[in-house]
Every structure is written in C-alpha cells, then in structure tokens.
Amino acid sequence: MKIIVIDGQGGKIGKTIIEQLKKDHPGLELIAIGTNSIATAAMLKAGADYGATGENPAIVNSRDADIIIGPIGIIIANSLLGEITPAMASSIGSSHAHKILIPVNRCNHHVVGCKQLSSGDYIKEAVEYLDTLITDGFRAK
C-alpha cells in the first residue's frame, strides 16, 4: 500500500500525522512530500521512510498512491500561502487515491459543517480513520 503524507509551511500537520501513524503501525511505509525542504525535513524526522520536496514529487507520487493524507489545502491551487501550485492541486485532487483531508479554516477557505476542533484533534480523527481502513483490509482501486 502506497501512503503519502503531503504538507507545507513548517510541516507540523504532516509531522504529527506521521508520528501517530508510526506509533500505531510501526511497519507502515510512509512517503513524505513537502512543498518545501523544512516540511519534508520535519516529516522525515518524525519517521517517514522516504521524503521528497516540491511540485514534481507531489505530481509523480499522486499518480499511483493508494492513500493521500494532508491538510485540505493540498487540493486547492495556490493555498498554503502559495506553496500548492495549480499543477499540484490538480494532480492530487484527480488522483485515484483515497484522500484523507484535514480541515484547516485559514487562507481564505472555510469548510462548512466542520466542528471547531484543534488541528491535533482533526489529526487524531484522520489517523483513526486510516486505522479503520487498514484494519478493514483497505484495497487500492
């Protein structure tokens, strides 16, 4: 199963996701894709097995990923203060991967219907959802 974690800025969301997944599933292979080197380094330090930085790795790895997890901005062009290029957003958004998106109500977008939780609580929910997929024997399409 190919799981990629995508994050930008300082990589805090991606770092926390990887830490929690590695704690619960130490053998799970995770690929960290940072929109900048700081985000990539944070996710690698958290325990990602592989890491790459920038637009091309996001596009290439989205093509055959089974699961993509990250902040909701990864599917919105020019989000994360411009770190998500239109090509990245299009590639990630059109990927056949199952996407687990963490709501972040900043940068001029708001997800209606989301509870007012901390980023940590949203990440916990996302990791629990991924745990359910793994436990139920998730199969790539």
C-alpha positions in Angstrom: 0.0 0.0 0.0 1.4 3.4 -1.0 0.6 6.1 1.6 1.8 9.6 1.0 1.6 12.4 3.5 1.7 15.9 1.9 2.3 19.1 3.9 3.9 22.5 3.5 4.8 25.5 5.7 6.7 24.0 8.7 5.3 20.5 8.2 3.6 20.4 11.6 0.5 18.7 10.4 2.4 16.1 8.4 4.9 15.6 11.2 2.1 14.9 13.7 0.3 12.5 11.3 3.5 10.5 10.7 4.3 10.3 14.4 0.9 9.0 15.2 0.8 6.5 12.3 4.3 5.2 13.1 3.3 4.8 16.8 0.2 2.7 15.9 1.6 1.0 12.8 5.5 0.9 13.1 5.8 -1.3 9.9 3.7 1.1 7.8 5.7 2.6 4.9 5.1 6.3 4.6 6.3 8.7 2.0 6.6 12.4 3.0 6.1 15.0 0.3 6.9 18.5 1.5 6.1 21.6 -0.5 9.4 23.0 0.9 12.5 21.5 2.5 11.5 22.4 6.0 8.3 20.5 5.8 10.0 17.5 4.3 12.7 17.5 7.0 10.1 17.7 9.7 8.2 14.7 8.3 11.4 12.7 7.8 12.5 13.4 11.4 9.0 12.2 12.6 9.7 8.8 11.0 8.7 8.9 7.3 10.5 6.2 5.3 11.1 8.4 2.3 10.9 12.0 1.5 10.9 14.4 -1.4 10.3 18.1 -1.9 8.4 20.2 -4.4 5.9 20.1 -7.2 7.2 17.2 -9.3 7.4 14.7 -6.4 3.8 15.6 -5.4 2.6 15.1 -9.0 4.6 11.8 -9.6 3.7 10.2 -6.3 0.0 11.1 -6.5 -0.3 9.1 -9.7 -0.1 5.7 -8.1 -0.7 6.5 -4.4 -3.3 4.4 -2.6 -3.9 6.9 0.2 -3.0 10.6 0.3 -3.3 12.4 3.7 -2.7 16.1 4.5 -4.3 19.4 5.1 -7.3 20.2 2.9 -5.3 22.9 1.1 -3.3 20.3 -0.8 -6.2 20.1 -3.3 -6.7 23.9 -3.5 -4.5 25.8 -6.0 -2.3 28.5 -4.5 -3.1 27.5 -0.9 -0.6 27.1 1.9 0.5 30.7 1.2 1.1 29.8 -2.5 3.1 26.6 -1.9 0.5 24.4 -3.6 0.8 25.1 -7.3 -2.2 24.6 -9.6 -0.5 21.6 -11.1 0.0 20.0 -7.7 -3.6 20.7 -6.6 -4.9 19.2 -9.9 -2.7 16.1 -9.7 -3.6 15.4 -6.0 -7.3 16.2 -6.5 -7.6 14.0 -9.6 -5.6 11.1 -8.1 -7.5 7.8 -7.7 -6.0 7.6 -4.2 -8.3 7.6 -1.2 -7.8 11.1 0.2 -7.9 11.9 3.9 -8.0 15.7 4.3 -7.5 17.6 7.5 -9.8 20.7 7.6 -7.9 24.0 8.2 -10.1 27.0 8.1 -7.5 29.6 7.1 -6.1 31.0 3.9 -9.5 32.2 2.7 -11.3 28.9 2.7 -13.8 27.5 5.2 -15.2 24.0 5.3 -18.9 24.3 6.3 -20.1 21.6 8.7 -16.7 21.0 10.3 -16.6 21.1 14.1 -14.4 23.6 15.8 -11.6 21.3 16.8 -7.9 21.9 17.2 -5.5 20.7 14.5 -4.4 17.9 16.9 -8.0 16.7 17.3 -8.5 16.7 13.5 -5.3 14.8 13.0 -6.3 12.2 15.6 -9.6 11.7 13.8 -7.8 11.3 10.5 -5.4 8.8 11.9 -8.3 6.9 13.5 -10.0 6.8 10.1 -6.8 5.5 8.4 -6.5 2.9 11.2 -10.1 1.7 10.3 -9.1 1.4 6.6 -6.0 -0.6 7.5 -8.0 -2.8 9.9 -10.7 -3.5 7.4 -8.2 -4.5 4.8 -8.2 -1.5 2.5 -7.6 -2.4 -1.1 -6.4 0.0 -3.7 -8.8 0.6 -6.6 
